[in-house]
Amino acid sequence: MRCTQRAHAEHVIAAGGHYLLVVKGNQKKLRKQLRRLPWRQIPLQARTTGARHGRARSAV
């Protein structure tokens, strides 16, 4: 059975989970579609900050 990133994301979402995926620079059509979304209208759900392995990080 071949498991693609899309199939994995669909499985996680169908199970009620959340899935975060990386969109690389060579996916120009997808990046263009994402830029058109109303990101500023989406309310911030949570913000975390911390340090792991000596690196500072901030996540939304």
Backbone as CSV, one residue per row, in Angstrom:
resi,resn,N_x,N_y,N_z,CA_x,CA_y,CA_z,C_x,C_y,C_z
1,MET,0.836,-1.184,0.000,0.000,0.000,0.000,0.881,1.248,0.000
2,ARG,0.592,2.154,-0.890,1.352,3.393,-0.976,0.615,4.482,-0.219
3,CYS,1.292,5.114,0.721,0.679,6.163,1.529,1.248,7.508,1.092
4,THR,0.403,8.327,0.515,0.844,9.653,0.089,0.581,10.667,1.184
5,GLN,1.176,11.825,1.043,0.952,12.886,2.025,-0.531,13.260,2.048
6,ARG,-1.158,13.318,0.879,-2.576,13.665,0.820,-3.425,12.618,1.533
7,ALA,-3.161,11.344,1.275,-3.919,10.266,1.914,-3.741,10.307,3.432
8,HIS,-2.533,10.568,3.865,-2.260,10.644,5.304,-3.025,11.813,5.933
9,ALA,-2.997,12.975,5.278,-3.706,14.149,5.790,-5.206,13.874,5.852
10,GLU,-5.761,13.269,4.813,-7.194,12.967,4.796,-7.566,12.004,5.920
11,HIS,-6.709,11.038,6.185,-6.963,10.078,7.259,-6.966,10.772,8.624
12,VAL,-5.994,11.618,8.856,-5.895,12.331,10.139,-7.106,13.240,10.335
13,ILE,-7.481,13.973,9.305,-8.613,14.893,9.401,-9.921,14.130,9.599
14,ALA,-10.097,13.028,8.872,-11.314,12.212,9.016,-11.443,11.665,10.437
15,ALA,-10.317,11.436,11.094,-10.322,10.926,12.468,-10.494,12.051,13.493
16,GLY,-10.681,13.292,13.016,-10.903,14.415,13.921,-9.639,15.120,14.350
17,GLY,-8.522,14.789,13.742,-7.255,15.416,14.108,-6.953,16.641,13.267
18,HIS,-5.814,17.230,13.513,-5.339,18.385,12.761,-4.070,17.973,12.033
19,TYR,-3.865,18.546,10.867,-2.707,18.191,10.059,-2.078,19.458,9.516
20,LEU,-0.806,19.597,9.711,-0.052,20.741,9.220,0.891,20.237,8.140
21,LEU,0.866,20.861,6.969,1.752,20.406,5.920,2.623,21.543,5.422
22,VAL,3.750,21.183,4.883,4.715,22.150,4.362,4.460,22.314,2.869
23,VAL,4.410,23.554,2.417,4.259,23.842,0.992,5.588,24.392,0.506
24,LYS,6.235,23.639,-0.358,7.556,24.013,-0.837,7.462,25.004,-1.999
25,GLY,8.553,25.670,-2.270,8.601,26.690,-3.311,8.283,26.188,-4.704
26,ASN,8.489,24.904,-4.964,8.234,24.387,-6.305,6.753,24.055,-6.538
27,GLN,5.892,24.323,-5.559,4.453,24.091,-5.691,3.770,25.436,-5.943
28,LYS,4.087,26.022,-7.077,3.680,27.398,-7.373,2.165,27.587,-7.404
29,LYS,1.434,26.667,-7.999,-0.017,26.809,-8.077,-0.651,26.774,-6.677
30,LEU,-0.203,25.847,-5.853,-0.732,25.741,-4.496,-0.374,26.981,-3.681
31,ARG,0.862,27.459,-3.800,1.275,28.656,-3.061,0.448,29.865,-3.474
32,LYS,0.122,29.969,-4.762,-0.703,31.066,-5.253,-2.110,30.982,-4.660
33,GLN,-2.674,29.781,-4.599,-3.992,29.595,-4.009,-3.981,29.959,-2.523
34,LEU,-2.936,29.577,-1.819,-2.841,29.863,-0.389,-2.719,31.356,-0.114
35,ARG,-2.004,32.068,-0.978,-1.851,33.518,-0.796,-3.193,34.235,-0.906
36,ARG,-4.131,33.670,-1.657,-5.435,34.301,-1.868,-6.412,34.079,-0.713
37,LEU,-6.083,33.223,0.221,-6.987,32.948,1.337,-6.995,34.118,2.322
38,PRO,-8.121,34.330,3.023,-8.251,35.463,3.955,-7.613,35.167,5.317
39,TRP,-6.301,35.056,5.366,-5.593,34.654,6.577,-5.844,35.586,7.747
40,ARG,-5.960,36.872,7.511,-6.141,37.834,8.606,-7.516,37.710,9.264
41,GLN,-8.460,37.069,8.609,-9.801,36.896,9.161,-9.912,35.657,10.051
42,ILE,-8.891,34.831,10.066,-8.911,33.611,10.862,-8.418,33.948,12.274
43,PRO,-9.250,33.685,13.301,-8.835,34.025,14.661,-7.698,33.126,15.155
44,LEU,-6.801,33.717,15.916,-5.695,32.979,16.511,-6.247,32.054,17.591
45,GLN,-6.001,30.772,17.498,-6.519,29.792,18.441,-5.604,29.619,19.652
46,ALA,-4.305,29.630,19.415,-3.351,29.432,20.507,-1.973,29.889,20.064
47,ARG,-1.140,30.212,21.013,0.245,30.573,20.722,1.108,29.952,21.810
48,THR,2.169,29.304,21.411,3.105,28.730,22.370,4.500,29.227,22.065
49,THR,5.307,29.343,23.102,6.706,29.704,22.930,7.527,28.795,23.837
50,GLY,8.758,28.628,23.487,9.618,27.799,24.310,10.949,27.569,23.637
51,ALA,11.750,26.759,24.269,13.060,26.423,23.707,13.211,24.911,23.711
52,ARG,13.670,24.385,22.623,13.927,22.953,22.508,15.308,22.763,21.900
53,HIS,16.060,21.907,22.474,17.391,21.585,21.946,18.237,22.842,21.751
54,GLY,18.073,23.811,22.662,18.876,25.026,22.590,18.397,26.042,21.582
55,ARG,17.243,25.798,20.950,16.730,26.718,19.943,15.471,27.397,20.461
56,ALA,15.405,28.700,20.258,14.183,29.422,20.614,13.163,29.163,19.516
57,ARG,11.899,29.035,19.892,10.886,28.820,18.883,9.589,29.481,19.299
58,SER,8.785,29.798,18.346,7.468,30.355,18.597,6.513,29.682,17.622
59,ALA,5.397,29.214,18.115,4.426,28.541,17.258,3.067,29.166,17.470
60,VAL,2.314,29.214,16.416,0.953,29.757,16.476,-0.002,28.618,16.370
